[in-house]
Amino acid sequence: MHRRTLLVAAPALLALPARAHHGWSSFDQARPLYLEGTARDVRWRNPHAELKLELPAEPKLPTDLVARSLPPQSAPVDGPALLKAAQLPTRKDRVWEVELAPLSRMGAWQVPEIKAGDRVAVLGFTFAAEKGDAILRAEYVFVGGRAYGLRSSPA
C-alpha cells in the first residue's frame, strides 16, 4: 500500500515549484556588484527576503558610493573596501533577482519593508564570471537614504 501511495504522490511532488537556495561558495566574493533600480515582485518571507530589481537602461555607479556611511557592525566584512571595489555587472540583464537576509535579521536592523515600486540599491555578489541566472546576494541594501548590513547583526 505504501508503494502505491508513493507512485500516486510522486508526480504531484514533481509539479511543485522548486527554488534553489544558494550558499556563499557559489558567489564571487572578490567582485562586489552595485545595482540600483526599482523593486518588483517583492517576497518578504523566509528563508530570506527576495525581490526582483529592475535596472535603468544605462546603470551607473553613484559618485558618492565610496563616501557612503555604513553601519559600524559591518566592519568584519570590510564595507568601505567593498564600496571602493564596487562595479557594475558586465551582463546586460535589466532585471535581477536579489536575495536579502532572513526576516529576523531584516527586523533586527529595522529595515523598512520594501514594496514593489520602491527605489532600492544593493551591493553584493553574483556567480563567478556572472554565469548562470542574474542573481545577486546582497551584502548591503540601501533604502530611504540609509545603509543596512545584511550579513551582520546590529549592536
Secondary structure, DSSP 4 states (H G I P E B T S, - for coil): -HHHHHHHHHHHHHHS-------GGGB-TTS-EEEEEEEEEEE--SS--EEEEEPPSS----TTGGG----GGGGGGTHHHHHHH-B--SS--SEEEEE---HHHHHHTTPPPP-TT-EEEEEEE-BGGG-SS-EEEEEEEEETTEEEESSS---
